[in-house]
Amino acid sequence: SGGLLADRQGEVMHRYVVGLYRCMKTLTERFPKILFEGCSAGGNRFDLGILSYFPQIWASDNTDALCRAKMQTGYSYGYPMSTIGAHVSACPNHQTLRTTPLETRFNVASFAVLGYECNLFDMKKEDLAAIKAQIALYKEWRKVLQYGSFYRGRNFFAKENGNVTEWTCVSKDKKKAVGLIMQKLVEPNTQFEYYKARGLESDLNYHFYNRTLKYNVKEFGDLVNTVSPFHIKQDSLIHNVVAKFVKVDGETEDYYVYGDTLMYNGVKLKQSFGGTGYNDEVRYFQDFGSRAYFM
């Protein structure tokens, strides 16, 4: 009886799939100028067959950047990044209540078909300015990110060193690439980190650089009092005023490196914060922090 039930379920599923494809074929032929997006959660259809009708698919209602980094790594084994819808959403995240940096949400979503689902009317001016810069950056590198070859480096699924995920997208002519490194959690005394690219041309000389960012001084807690001439109470009016006008410069990575060096040796990144001081040569790399690198 078990085998008969399985056969019947398989037959029903086959009819469902064929019927769905027939509907999608009719719909897309009748309205060829409409971009339809599939949905893995609502329609339970993230498969190669549906891509004949819907060129992109909403990967999951879970938009948490940490979860999405794992999902997109998994999807990459069977699907190109240009088929995956990925959004920057609000924090705390609506599914996990996790708070991740806006830059990380963008970095992860940019390695797919980028979108935003944020209430722009409620956002801070600093966040709106950051989103404007992010969109401009994505437009500049969109062809590489969507249509380049996607390579996986270290990832969160690894039994050892599973705290870091690395991605690289390389253009077809291998003259341009975008890399990403993301970490789960900060661990004390682990200031040193590296990024290794994949898929580059060994004998090409690449300009490797990051986007220099500025950070809210409030993210450093009461360490502000180590440099302030007067005591600043956390979350006080003075603290908020200082945070409005004083921004902390992030690190700059800017090198000319051959492809084989980037792939086999990697770039030893500026050391992250280790509790012994901060300047523009120190990498601010908090929980769920990430960096995008351009080559």
NORJO-V265922 format. One record per residue. N is the residue number from 1. RES is the residue in one small letter. SS is DSSP state (A for helix, B for strand, O for the rest). PHI is phi in whole degrees, 0 to 359 (999 if undefined). PSI is psi as a letter, one per 30 degrees, with the letter a starting at -180 (* if undefined). Layout:
# NORJO-V265922
n->N res->RES ss->SS phi->PHI psi->PSI
n->N res->RES ss->SS phi->PHI psi->PSI
This chain:
# NORJO-V265922
n->1 res->s ss->O phi->999 psi->e
n->2 res->g ss->A phi->296 psi->e
n->3 res->g ss->A phi->294 psi->e
n->4 res->l ss->A phi->294 psi->e
n->5 res->l ss->A phi->295 psi->e
n->6 res->a ss->A phi->297 psi->e
n->7 res->d ss->A phi->298 psi->e
n->8 res->r ss->A phi->295 psi->e
n->9 res->q ss->A phi->296 psi->e
n->10 res->g ss->A phi->296 psi->e
n->11 res->e ss->A phi->295 psi->e
n->12 res->v ss->A phi->297 psi->e
n->13 res->m ss->A phi->297 psi->e
n->14 res->h ss->A phi->300 psi->e
n->15 res->r ss->A phi->296 psi->e
n->16 res->y ss->A phi->297 psi->e
n->17 res->v ss->A phi->296 psi->e
n->18 res->v ss->A phi->298 psi->e
n->19 res->g ss->A phi->295 psi->e
n->20 res->l ss->A phi->296 psi->e
n->21 res->y ss->A phi->300 psi->e
n->22 res->r ss->A phi->296 psi->e
n->23 res->c ss->A phi->298 psi->e
n->24 res->m ss->A phi->294 psi->e
n->25 res->k ss->A phi->297 psi->e
n->26 res->t ss->A phi->296 psi->e
n->27 res->l ss->A phi->295 psi->e
n->28 res->t ss->A phi->287 psi->f
n->29 res->e ss->A phi->287 psi->e
n->30 res->r ss->A phi->284 psi->e
n->31 res->f ss->O phi->233 psi->i
n->32 res->p ss->O phi->290 psi->f
n->33 res->k ss->O phi->266 psi->f
n->34 res->i ss->O phi->266 psi->k
n->35 res->l ss->O phi->273 psi->j
n->36 res->f ss->O phi->266 psi->k
n->37 res->e ss->B phi->244 psi->k
n->38 res->g ss->B phi->285 psi->l
n->39 res->c ss->B phi->219 psi->j
n->40 res->s ss->O phi->288 psi->e
n->41 res->a ss->O phi->272 psi->e
n->42 res->g ss->O phi->295 psi->e
n->43 res->g ss->O phi->254 psi->f
n->44 res->n ss->O phi->54 psi->h
n->45 res->r ss->O phi->233 psi->j
n->46 res->f ss->O phi->236 psi->i
n->47 res->d ss->O phi->217 psi->l
n->48 res->l ss->O phi->296 psi->e
n->49 res->g ss->O phi->295 psi->e
n->50 res->i ss->A phi->291 psi->f
n->51 res->l ss->A phi->292 psi->f
n->52 res->s ss->A phi->292 psi->f
n->53 res->y ss->O phi->238 psi->e
n->54 res->f ss->O phi->245 psi->j
n->55 res->p ss->O phi->287 psi->f
n->56 res->q ss->B phi->218 psi->l
n->57 res->i ss->B phi->225 psi->k
n->58 res->w ss->B phi->288 psi->j
n->59 res->a ss->O phi->289 psi->e
n->60 res->s ss->O phi->187 psi->l
n->61 res->d ss->O phi->287 psi->f
n->62 res->n ss->O phi->279 psi->j
n->63 res->t ss->O phi->258 psi->g
n->64 res->d ss->O phi->302 psi->k
n->65 res->a ss->A phi->298 psi->e
n->66 res->l ss->A phi->294 psi->e
n->67 res->c ss->A phi->296 psi->e
n->68 res->r ss->A phi->294 psi->e
n->69 res->a ss->A phi->299 psi->e
n->70 res->k ss->A phi->291 psi->e
n->71 res->m ss->A phi->299 psi->e
n->72 res->q ss->A phi->292 psi->e
n->73 res->t ss->A phi->298 psi->e
n->74 res->g ss->A phi->295 psi->e
n->75 res->y ss->A phi->300 psi->e
n->76 res->s ss->O phi->295 psi->f
n->77 res->y ss->O phi->288 psi->f
n->78 res->g ss->O phi->229 psi->f
n->79 res->y ss->O phi->222 psi->k
n->80 res->p ss->O phi->287 psi->l
n->81 res->m ss->A phi->298 psi->f
n->82 res->s ss->A phi->291 psi->f
n->83 res->t ss->A phi->260 psi->f
n->84 res->i ss->B phi->254 psi->j
n->85 res->g ss->B phi->280 psi->k
n->86 res->a ss->B phi->220 psi->k
n->87 res->h ss->B phi->239 psi->l
n->88 res->v ss->B phi->273 psi->k
n->89 res->s ss->B phi->240 psi->l
n->90 res->a ss->O phi->287 psi->l
n->91 res->c ss->O phi->229 psi->k
n->92 res->p ss->O phi->301 psi->k
n->93 res->n ss->O phi->299 psi->k
n->94 res->h ss->O phi->291 psi->f
n->95 res->q ss->O phi->262 psi->e
n->96 res->t ss->O phi->245 psi->f
n->97 res->l ss->O phi->63 psi->g
n->98 res->r ss->O phi->277 psi->k
n->99 res->t ss->O phi->256 psi->k
n->100 res->t ss->O phi->237 psi->l
n->101 res->p ss->O phi->300 psi->k
n->102 res->l ss->A phi->303 psi->e
n->103 res->e ss->A phi->295 psi->e
n->104 res->t ss->A phi->292 psi->e
n->105 res->r ss->A phi->301 psi->e
n->106 res->f ss->A phi->290 psi->e
n->107 res->n ss->A phi->302 psi->e
n->108 res->v ss->A phi->292 psi->e
n->109 res->a ss->A phi->291 psi->f
n->110 res->s ss->A phi->288 psi->f
n->111 res->f ss->O phi->273 psi->h
n->112 res->a ss->O phi->198 psi->a
n->113 res->v ss->B phi->271 psi->j
n->114 res->l ss->B phi->290 psi->k
n->115 res->g ss->B phi->211 psi->l
n->116 res->y ss->B phi->233 psi->k
n->117 res->e ss->B phi->231 psi->i
n->118 res->c ss->O phi->239 psi->l
n->119 res->n ss->O phi->277 psi->j
n->120 res->l ss->A phi->296 psi->f
n->121 res->f ss->A phi->291 psi->f
n->122 res->d ss->A phi->263 psi->f
n->123 res->m ss->O phi->275 psi->l
n->124 res->k ss->O phi->290 psi->l
n->125 res->k ss->A phi->300 psi->e
n->126 res->e ss->A phi->297 psi->e
n->127 res->d ss->A phi->290 psi->e
n->128 res->l ss->A phi->296 psi->e
n->129 res->a ss->A phi->295 psi->e
n->130 res->a ss->A phi->295 psi->e
n->131 res->i ss->A phi->295 psi->e
n->132 res->k ss->A phi->300 psi->e
n->133 res->a ss->A phi->291 psi->e
n->134 res->q ss->A phi->297 psi->e
n->135 res->i ss->A phi->296 psi->e
n->136 res->a ss->A phi->298 psi->e
n->137 res->l ss->A phi->294 psi->e
n->138 res->y ss->A phi->297 psi->e
n->139 res->k ss->A phi->299 psi->e
n->140 res->e ss->A phi->294 psi->e
n->141 res->w ss->A phi->247 psi->g
n->142 res->r ss->A phi->301 psi->e
n->143 res->k ss->A phi->297 psi->e
n->144 res->v ss->A phi->291 psi->e
n->145 res->l ss->A phi->292 psi->e
n->146 res->q ss->A phi->272 psi->e
n->147 res->y ss->A phi->242 psi->g
n->148 res->g ss->O phi->282 psi->l
n->149 res->s ss->B phi->278 psi->k
n->150 res->f ss->B phi->262 psi->k
n->151 res->y ss->B phi->236 psi->k
n->152 res->r ss->B phi->261 psi->k
n->153 res->g ss->O phi->251 psi->b
n->154 res->r ss->O phi->297 psi->l
n->155 res->n ss->O phi->209 psi->l
n->156 res->f ss->O phi->294 psi->f
n->157 res->f ss->O phi->279 psi->f
n->158 res->a ss->O phi->292 psi->k
n->159 res->k ss->O phi->289 psi->e
n->160 res->e ss->O phi->246 psi->k
n->161 res->n ss->O phi->57 psi->h
n->162 res->g ss->O phi->275 psi->g
n->163 res->n ss->O phi->269 psi->f
n->164 res->v ss->B phi->230 psi->k
n->165 res->t ss->B phi->240 psi->k
n->166 res->e ss->B phi->234 psi->k
n->167 res->w ss->B phi->230 psi->l
n->168 res->t ss->B phi->219 psi->k
n->169 res->c ss->B phi->246 psi->k
n->170 res->v ss->B phi->237 psi->k
n->171 res->s ss->O phi->295 psi->l
n->172 res->k ss->O phi->299 psi->e
n->173 res->d ss->O phi->274 psi->f
n->174 res->k ss->O phi->65 psi->g
n->175 res->k ss->O phi->269 psi->f
n->176 res->k ss->O phi->225 psi->k
n->177 res->a ss->B phi->204 psi->l
n->178 res->v ss->B phi->232 psi->k
n->179 res->g ss->B phi->242 psi->l
n->180 res->l ss->B phi->221 psi->k
n->181 res->i ss->B phi->229 psi->k
n->182 res->m ss->B phi->223 psi->k
n->183 res->q ss->B phi->239 psi->l
n->184 res->k ss->O phi->283 psi->d
n->185 res->l ss->O phi->232 psi->k
n->186 res->v ss->O phi->286 psi->k
n->187 res->e ss->O phi->238 psi->k
n->188 res->p ss->O phi->301 psi->k
n->189 res->n ss->O phi->59 psi->h
n->190 res->t ss->O phi->234 psi->h
n->191 res->q ss->O phi->288 psi->f
n->192 res->f ss->O phi->265 psi->k
n->193 res->e ss->O phi->215 psi->l
n->194 res->y ss->B phi->222 psi->l
n->195 res->y ss->B phi->234 psi->k
n->196 res->k ss->O phi->245 psi->k
n->197 res->a ss->O phi->279 psi->l
n->198 res->r ss->O phi->224 psi->l
n->199 res->g ss->O phi->76 psi->g
n->200 res->l ss->O phi->278 psi->l
n->201 res->e ss->O phi->275 psi->k
n->202 res->s ss->O phi->302 psi->e
n->203 res->d ss->O phi->262 psi->g
n->204 res->l ss->O phi->272 psi->k
n->205 res->n ss->B phi->265 psi->j
n->206 res->y ss->B phi->260 psi->k
n->207 res->h ss->B phi->270 psi->j
n->208 res->f ss->B phi->259 psi->k
n->209 res->y ss->B phi->206 psi->l
n->210 res->n ss->B phi->244 psi->l
n->211 res->r ss->O phi->266 psi->j
n->212 res->t ss->O phi->289 psi->k
n->213 res->l ss->O phi->245 psi->l
n->214 res->k ss->B phi->239 psi->k
n->215 res->y ss->B phi->239 psi->l
n->216 res->n ss->B phi->289 psi->k
n->217 res->v ss->A phi->298 psi->f
n->218 res->k ss->A phi->293 psi->f
n->219 res->e ss->A phi->290 psi->f
n->220 res->f ss->A phi->263 psi->g
n->221 res->g ss->A phi->61 psi->b
n->222 res->d ss->A phi->279 psi->g
n->223 res->l ss->A phi->296 psi->f
n->224 res->v ss->A phi->302 psi->f
n->225 res->n ss->A phi->286 psi->f
n->226 res->t ss->A phi->284 psi->f
n->227 res->v ss->O phi->237 psi->f
n->228 res->s ss->O phi->280 psi->k
n->229 res->p ss->O phi->287 psi->f
n->230 res->f ss->O phi->221 psi->l
n->231 res->h ss->O phi->287 psi->k
n->232 res->i ss->O phi->243 psi->j
n->233 res->k ss->O phi->281 psi->k
n->234 res->q ss->O phi->301 psi->k
n->235 res->d ss->O phi->61 psi->g
n->236 res->s ss->O phi->278 psi->l
n->237 res->l ss->A phi->300 psi->e
n->238 res->i ss->A phi->297 psi->e
n->239 res->h ss->A phi->299 psi->e
n->240 res->n ss->A phi->293 psi->e
n->241 res->v ss->A phi->293 psi->e
n->242 res->v ss->A phi->300 psi->e
n->243 res->a ss->A phi->296 psi->f
n->244 res->k ss->A phi->290 psi->e
n->245 res->f ss->A phi->251 psi->f
n->246 res->v ss->O phi->248 psi->j
n->247 res->k ss->B phi->245 psi->k
n->248 res->v ss->B phi->262 psi->k
n->249 res->d ss->B phi->288 psi->k
n->250 res->g ss->O phi->273 psi->l
n->251 res->e ss->O phi->282 psi->l
n->252 res->t ss->O phi->239 psi->k
n->253 res->e ss->O phi->248 psi->k
n->254 res->d ss->B phi->208 psi->j
n->255 res->y ss->B phi->219 psi->l
n->256 res->y ss->B phi->250 psi->j
n->257 res->v ss->B phi->224 psi->k
n->258 res->y ss->B phi->287 psi->l
n->259 res->g ss->A phi->302 psi->e
n->260 res->d ss->A phi->294 psi->e
n->261 res->t ss->A phi->292 psi->e
n->262 res->l ss->A phi->297 psi->e
n->263 res->m ss->A phi->275 psi->e
n->264 res->y ss->A phi->260 psi->f
n->265 res->n ss->O phi->253 psi->e
n->266 res->g ss->O phi->80 psi->l
n->267 res->v ss->B phi->255 psi->k
n->268 res->k ss->B phi->280 psi->j
n->269 res->l ss->O phi->285 psi->l
n->270 res->k ss->O phi->304 psi->k
n->271 res->q ss->O phi->296 psi->k
n->272 res->s ss->B phi->278 psi->l
n->273 res->f ss->O phi->299 psi->k
n->274 res->g ss->O phi->231 psi->g
n->275 res->g ss->O phi->83 psi->g
n->276 res->t ss->O phi->242 psi->g
n->277 res->g ss->O phi->122 psi->l
n->278 res->y ss->O phi->217 psi->k
n->279 res->n ss->O phi->208 psi->a
n->280 res->d ss->O phi->284 psi->g
n->281 res->e ss->O phi->258 psi->g
n->282 res->v ss->O phi->249 psi->k
n->283 res->r ss->B phi->271 psi->j
n->284 res->y ss->O phi->277 psi->j
n->285 res->f ss->O phi->225 psi->i
n->286 res->q ss->O phi->273 psi->a
n->287 res->d ss->O phi->308 psi->k
n->288 res->f ss->O phi->62 psi->g
n->289 res->g ss->O phi->285 psi->l
n->290 res->s ss->B phi->206 psi->l
n->291 res->r ss->B phi->220 psi->k
n->292 res->a ss->B phi->252 psi->k
n->293 res->y ss->B phi->236 psi->k
n->294 res->f ss->B phi->242 psi->k
n->295 res->m ss->O phi->229 psi->*
